[in-house]
Amino acid sequence: VHWFKRLCLPKQWRFATLDTIRTDFLMLPAKLTKRGSQNIVKLPDDYHYQKEFLQAFRNIHRLRLPKTFRICK
């Protein structure tokens, strides 16, 4: 969660608590639809943090794992 805050969320959210991130970004009434081979998330029109959510989504999309990345078991 801390790396998500540092790498993906806007700067003003870096010191937000886990509960705040959970309620404002992860538990929202969005609708997931599928168009062809694409998954589409439809956010509510009155969602207060839509700009921040979309910025975090773009930042997640830009993340790249290092070539030497290993998953520990």
DSSP file (Angstrom, degrees, kcal/mol; ACC not computed):
  #  RESIDUE AA STRUCTURE BP1 BP2  ACC     N-H-->O    O-->H-N    N-H-->O    O-->H-N    TCO  KAPPA ALPHA  PHI   PSI    X-CA   Y-CA   Z-CA
    1    1 A V     >        0   0    0      0, 0.0     4,-2.4     0, 0.0     5,-0.2   0.000 360.0 360.0 360.0 -38.5    0.0    0.0    0.0
    2    2 A H  H  >  +     0   0    0      1,-0.2     4,-2.3     2,-0.2     5,-0.2   0.896 360.0  48.0 -66.0 -38.4    2.8    2.4    0.8
    3    3 A W  H  > S+     0   0    0      2,-0.2     4,-3.0     1,-0.2     5,-0.4   0.879 109.4  54.0 -68.6 -35.9    4.4    1.8   -2.6
    4    4 A F  H  >>S+     0   0    0      2,-0.2     4,-2.2     1,-0.2     5,-1.3   0.923 110.2  47.4 -60.5 -44.0    1.0    2.4   -4.3
    5    5 A K  H  <5S+     0   0    0     -4,-2.4     4,-0.4     3,-0.2    -2,-0.2   0.920 117.1  42.8 -62.8 -43.6    0.7    5.7   -2.4
    6    6 A R  H  <5S+     0   0    0     -4,-2.3    -2,-0.2     1,-0.2    -1,-0.2   0.894 125.1  30.9 -71.3 -40.4    4.2    6.8   -3.4
    7    7 A L  H  <5S+     0   0    0     -4,-3.0    -3,-0.2    -5,-0.2    -2,-0.2   0.750 131.0  23.2 -93.5 -25.0    4.2    5.6   -7.0
    8    8 A C  T  <5S+     0   0    0     -4,-2.2    51,-0.3    -5,-0.4    -3,-0.2   0.784 100.4  74.8-116.6 -36.3    0.6    6.0   -8.1
    9    9 A L  S   <S-     0   0    0     -5,-1.3    44,-0.1    -4,-0.4     5,-0.1  -0.451  86.3 -95.0 -83.7 155.5   -1.4    8.5   -6.1
   10   10 A P    >   -     0   0    0      0, 0.0     3,-2.1     0, 0.0     4,-0.3  -0.230  43.3-102.2 -60.7 158.9   -1.0   12.3   -6.3
   11   11 A K  G >  S+     0   0    0      1,-0.3     3,-1.6     2,-0.2     4,-0.3   0.819 118.6  62.0 -56.7 -36.1    1.3   13.9   -3.9
   12   12 A Q  G 3  S+     0   0    0      1,-0.3    -1,-0.3     2,-0.1     3,-0.2   0.621 102.2  53.7 -69.3  -9.9   -1.4   15.2   -1.6
   13   13 A W  G X  S+     0   0    0     -3,-2.1     3,-1.6     1,-0.1    -1,-0.3   0.400  77.9  97.4-100.8   0.6   -2.5   11.6   -0.9
   14   14 A R  T <  S+     0   0    0     -3,-1.6    -1,-0.1     1,-0.3    -2,-0.1   0.784  89.2  40.8 -63.9 -27.8    0.9   10.3    0.2
   15   15 A F  T 3  S+     0   0    0     -4,-0.3    -1,-0.3    -3,-0.2     2,-0.1   0.204  86.9 125.0-106.1  15.3    0.2   10.6    3.9
   16   16 A A    <   -     0   0    0     -3,-1.6     2,-0.1     1,-0.1   -11,-0.1  -0.419  63.6-111.8 -71.7 149.9   -3.4    9.3    3.7
   17   17 A T     >  -     0   0    0      1,-0.1     4,-2.2    -2,-0.1     5,-0.2  -0.334  24.1-109.7 -77.9 164.5   -4.3    6.4    6.0
   18   18 A L  H  > S+     0   0    0      1,-0.2     4,-2.6     2,-0.2     5,-0.2   0.888 119.7  53.8 -60.9 -40.4   -5.1    3.0    4.7
   19   19 A D  H  > S+     0   0    0      2,-0.2     4,-2.6     1,-0.2     5,-0.2   0.897 107.8  50.3 -62.1 -40.5   -8.8    3.5    5.6
   20   20 A T  H  > S+     0   0    0      2,-0.2     4,-2.6     1,-0.2     5,-0.3   0.930 112.5  45.8 -64.1 -45.6   -9.0    6.7    3.6
   21   21 A I  H  X>S+     0   0    0     -4,-2.2     4,-2.4     1,-0.2     5,-1.2   0.909 113.0  51.3 -63.8 -41.5   -7.5    5.1    0.5
   22   22 A R  I  X>S+     0   0    0     -4,-2.6     5,-2.2    -5,-0.2     4,-0.7   0.938 116.4  38.7 -61.6 -47.6   -9.7    2.1    0.9
   23   23 A T  I  <5S+     0   0    0     -4,-2.6    -2,-0.2     3,-0.2    -1,-0.2   0.851 123.3  39.6 -75.3 -33.4  -12.9    4.1    1.2
   24   24 A D  I  <5S+     0   0    0     -4,-2.6    25,-0.2    -5,-0.2    -2,-0.2   0.764 132.8  15.3 -89.1 -25.6  -12.0    6.8   -1.4
   25   25 A F  I  <5S+     0   0    0     -4,-2.4     3,-0.2    -5,-0.3    -3,-0.2   0.724 128.6  35.6-119.1 -32.5  -10.3    4.7   -4.1
   26   26 A L  I  <<S+     0   0    0     -5,-1.2     2,-0.8    -4,-0.7    -3,-0.2   0.786 110.4  52.6-102.2 -29.2  -11.0    1.0   -3.7
   27   27 A M  S   <S+     0   0    0     -5,-2.2    -1,-0.2    -6,-0.2    -5,-0.0  -0.674  76.0 131.6-109.4  77.4  -14.6    0.8   -2.4
   28   28 A L        -     0   0    0     -2,-0.8     2,-2.3    -3,-0.2    -4,-0.1  -0.941  66.1-109.2-128.4 151.6  -16.6    2.8   -4.9
   29   29 A P        +     0   0    0      0, 0.0     2,-0.2     0, 0.0    -2,-0.1  -0.438  59.5 153.0 -80.4  71.8  -19.8    1.9   -6.7
   30   30 A A        -     0   0    0     -2,-2.3     2,-0.5    13,-0.1    13,-0.2  -0.589  39.9-130.7 -96.1 161.4  -18.3    1.6  -10.2
   31   31 A K  E     -A   42   0A   0     11,-2.3    11,-3.4    -2,-0.2     2,-0.6  -0.961  12.6-151.8-115.9 126.7  -19.7   -0.6  -13.0
   32   32 A L  E     +A   41   0A   0     -2,-0.5     2,-0.3     9,-0.2     9,-0.2  -0.870  23.5 170.3 -99.9 120.8  -17.4   -3.0  -14.9
   33   33 A T  E     -A   40   0A   0      7,-3.2     7,-3.4    -2,-0.6     2,-0.5  -0.810  25.5-134.0-123.8 166.7  -18.5   -3.6  -18.4
   34   34 A K  E     -A   39   0A   0     -2,-0.3     2,-0.5     5,-0.2     5,-0.2  -0.987  14.8-175.9-126.9 128.2  -16.8   -5.4  -21.4
   35   35 A R  E >   -A   38   0A   0      3,-2.7     3,-2.0    -2,-0.5     2,-0.4  -0.936  69.3 -50.6-122.8 105.3  -16.7   -4.0  -24.9
   36   36 A G  T 3  S-     0   0    0     -2,-0.5     0, 0.0     1,-0.3     0, 0.0  -0.553 123.1 -21.5  67.1-120.9  -15.1   -6.5  -27.2
   37   37 A S  T 3  S+     0   0    0     -2,-0.4     2,-0.4    -3,-0.1    -1,-0.3   0.294 120.1  96.3-102.2   8.7  -11.8   -7.5  -25.6
   38   38 A Q  E <   -A   35   0A   0     -3,-2.0    -3,-2.7     2,-0.0     2,-0.5  -0.826  64.1-143.5-104.1 136.8  -11.6   -4.4  -23.4
   39   39 A N  E     -A   34   0A   0     -2,-0.4     2,-0.4    -5,-0.2    -5,-0.2  -0.832  20.5-162.7 -91.7 134.2  -12.8   -4.1  -19.8
   40   40 A I  E     -A   33   0A   0     -7,-3.4    -7,-3.2    -2,-0.5     2,-0.6  -0.975   9.6-152.5-124.6 128.7  -14.3   -0.7  -19.1
   41   41 A V  E     -A   32   0A   0     -2,-0.4     2,-0.7    -9,-0.2    -9,-0.2  -0.890   9.1-157.3-100.4 121.1  -14.8    0.8  -15.6
   42   42 A K  E     -A   31   0A   0    -11,-3.4   -11,-2.3    -2,-0.6     3,-0.1  -0.879  10.6-156.3-100.6 111.4  -17.7    3.3  -15.4
   43   43 A L        -     0   0    0     -2,-0.7   -13,-0.1   -13,-0.2     7,-0.0  -0.544  28.8 -95.5 -83.2 150.8  -17.3    5.6  -12.5
   44   44 A P    >   -     0   0    0      0, 0.0     3,-1.4     0, 0.0    -1,-0.1  -0.338  28.7-124.8 -62.4 147.5  -20.3    7.4  -11.0
   45   45 A D  T 3  S+     0   0    0      1,-0.3     5,-0.1    -3,-0.1    -2,-0.0   0.824 110.3  48.3 -63.5 -31.8  -20.9   10.9  -12.3
   46   46 A D  T 3  S+     0   0    0      3,-0.0     2,-0.5     4,-0.0    -1,-0.3   0.148  75.7 136.4 -97.6  20.4  -20.8   12.4   -8.8
   47   47 A Y    X   -     0   0    0     -3,-1.4     3,-1.1     1,-0.2    -4,-0.0  -0.572  44.8-153.6 -70.9 118.6  -17.6   10.6   -7.7
   48   48 A H  T 3  S+     0   0    0     -2,-0.5     3,-0.3     1,-0.3    -1,-0.2   0.784  88.1  44.4 -67.3 -30.5  -15.6   13.3   -5.9
   49   49 A Y  T 3> S+     0   0    0    -25,-0.2     4,-2.7     1,-0.2    -1,-0.3  -0.056  71.5 122.8-108.6  32.1  -12.1   11.9   -6.6
   50   50 A Q  H <> S+     0   0    0     -3,-1.1     4,-2.5     1,-0.2     5,-0.2   0.901  75.4  50.4 -61.6 -42.7  -12.5   11.0  -10.2
   51   51 A K  H  > S+     0   0    0     -3,-0.3     4,-2.0     1,-0.2    -1,-0.2   0.930 114.2  44.0 -61.6 -46.3   -9.6   13.1  -11.3
   52   52 A E  H  > S+     0   0    0      2,-0.2     4,-2.5     1,-0.2    -2,-0.2   0.876 112.5  53.0 -67.2 -38.3   -7.3   11.5   -8.7
   53   53 A F  H  X S+     0   0    0     -4,-2.7     4,-2.3     2,-0.2    -2,-0.2   0.928 110.7  46.4 -62.6 -45.5   -8.6    8.0   -9.5
   54   54 A L  H  X S+     0   0    0     -4,-2.5     4,-2.3     2,-0.2    -1,-0.2   0.866 111.5  51.8 -67.2 -35.9   -7.8    8.5  -13.2
   55   55 A Q  H  X S+     0   0    0     -4,-2.0     4,-2.3    -5,-0.2    -1,-0.2   0.921 110.6  48.2 -65.0 -43.0   -4.4    9.9  -12.5
   56   56 A A  H  X S+     0   0    0     -4,-2.5     4,-2.4     2,-0.2    -2,-0.2   0.896 110.3  52.7 -63.1 -39.7   -3.6    6.9  -10.3
   57   57 A F  H  X S+     0   0    0     -4,-2.3     4,-2.1     2,-0.2    -2,-0.2   0.918 110.1  47.3 -61.9 -44.0   -4.9    4.5  -13.0
   58   58 A R  H  X S+     0   0    0     -4,-2.3     4,-1.5     1,-0.2    -2,-0.2   0.898 111.6  51.2 -64.5 -39.8   -2.6    6.2  -15.6
   59   59 A N  H  X S+     0   0    0     -4,-2.3     4,-0.8   -51,-0.3    -2,-0.2   0.887 109.0  50.5 -65.7 -38.4    0.4    6.0  -13.2
   60   60 A I  H >< S+     0   0    0     -4,-2.4     3,-0.9     1,-0.2    -1,-0.2   0.920 108.3  53.3 -62.5 -42.9   -0.3    2.3  -12.6
   61   61 A H  H 3< S+     0   0    0     -4,-2.1    -1,-0.2     1,-0.2    -2,-0.2   0.824 107.1  52.4 -62.2 -31.8   -0.4    1.7  -16.3
   62   62 A R  H 3< S+     0   0    0     -4,-1.5    -1,-0.2    -5,-0.1    -2,-0.2   0.649  84.1 110.1 -80.2 -15.8    3.0    3.4  -16.7
   63   63 A L    <<  -     0   0    0     -3,-0.9     2,-0.4    -4,-0.8    -3,-0.0  -0.335  48.7-168.6 -64.3 140.0    4.7    1.2  -14.1
   64   64 A R        -     0   0    0     -2,-0.0     3,-0.1     0, 0.0    -2,-0.0  -0.995  18.4-128.5-129.9 136.2    7.3   -1.3  -15.4
   65   65 A L        -     0   0    0     -2,-0.4     4,-0.0     1,-0.1     0, 0.0  -0.592  34.9-105.3 -78.4 143.6    8.9   -4.1  -13.5
   66   66 A P    >   -     0   0    0      0, 0.0     3,-1.7     0, 0.0    -1,-0.1  -0.329  26.8-117.1 -64.3 153.2   12.7   -4.3  -13.7
   67   67 A K  T 3  S+     0   0    0      1,-0.3    -2,-0.0    -3,-0.1     0, 0.0   0.789 115.6  51.7 -63.3 -27.2   14.1   -7.0  -15.9
   68   68 A T  T 3  S+     0   0    0      2,-0.1    -1,-0.3     0, 0.0     2,-0.2   0.191  80.1 136.8 -95.1  17.2   15.7   -8.7  -12.9
   69   69 A F    <   -     0   0    0     -3,-1.7     2,-0.4     1,-0.0    -4,-0.0  -0.449  31.0-174.1 -68.5 131.2   12.5   -8.8  -10.9
   70   70 A R        -     0   0    0     -2,-0.2     2,-0.6     2,-0.0    -2,-0.1  -0.974  21.5-134.3-126.3 142.6   11.9  -12.0   -9.1
   71   71 A I        -     0   0    0     -2,-0.4     2,-0.3     2,-0.0    -2,-0.0  -0.856  23.2-138.8 -95.3 123.4    8.8  -13.1   -7.1
   72   72 A C              0   0    0     -2,-0.6    -2,-0.0     1,-0.1     0, 0.0  -0.599 360.0 360.0 -81.6 140.3    9.8  -14.7   -3.8
   73   73 A K              0   0    0     -2,-0.3    -1,-0.1     0, 0.0    -2,-0.0   0.403 360.0 360.0-104.5 360.0    7.8  -17.7   -2.7
